[in-house]
C-alpha cells in the first residue's frame, strides 16, 4: 500500500487533482485516462479518498480507510461484479445522486471502464454529468477515450495518467518484493504500466514462457526449424498475443543493444539479447517489428493462431536471410 501510495501521489495527474481539492476549485466530473488499466482503477480510488477525506487525502483516517475497503456509504462504484453497465445502473445513479450524502460533505461515483458503456447509456447520463447536484463528484475511468462520446468529454475535466518511467516501475516492483531480474522482465514487457507489470511478475508461469520464447528466438536458424518453432511457440500459451509481445520486447531490446548496450533495460538478460543481436542484423530487426505488428492485427481479426504463427516464423527467417549481418 505504501509503495502504491507513493506511485500514485507522484503522478502529475494526482498532484493536479490534489491542488484542485485543496483550493476547493474541483470539477464535478473527471474523465481519467491511462495506459495501465489496473493503475487507472486504483487511481480513481485514491482520487475518491482525496475528495472525501476531511484532512485533504491523508490515506490514514477512518474516511480514507472506508474508501479503500469499499465501505464508504457515500461512494458508489460501477459497473457491478457483472462487469457491464446496465440501464438499471444508470437509473440508479441518476436517482441516487440527488439524495444528500450520509457521512460527509460529498458523494462520489466511480465509473470504471466508462469506455465500455454503450452510447445509449452515455447519452442517458449526459444531463446528470452536465448539471450534477452540488455535492457530487464523478470519476470516469477510460482506457480508450475515443469510445467516450464527445458530449460526455466536453462536460468532464480531462486528466491523463502518464506512463510511469521504467526506473520507477522497477523500484515499485522491487519494493513489492519482486527480485530485480524478474522486475526488469515484467517492466520491459509492460512498458510504463506498473500494476500490470506486477500482475505478470507475480505469475511464475510468465517467466517460464518468457525464457522459452527467448530460446525459440535464439535457436531460429533455418526453415528446417520453423515447424518445430511454430509448434513450440503455440504450446506456450492459449493466448498467442502474449508470445508476440515477448518477441517484440526481445527485438526492441536488441535494437537498443545496437544503438548502445548501456541502454539495455533487460540487463539480467544481456547475454541472451547479445546472442539475438549476433544472429539478426539491425536492418533485419527493423523489418521484423512490423511483422509482429501484422501478426497482432491478424489475431485481433480472429485469424487462425497456427496460420499466424506459421507466417510470422517464416517471415522472420526470410528477413534474416534477406538482411544478413
Ligand atoms: Zn484521510
Boltz pocket constraint, residues with backbone or C-beta under 6 A from the ligand:
constraints:
  - pocket:
      binder: B
      contacts: [[A, 49], [A, 53], [A, 54], [A, 55], [A, 56], [A, 57], [A, 58], [A, 59], [A, 60], [A, 61], [A, 62], [A, 63], [A, 64], [A, 65]]
      max_distance: 6.0
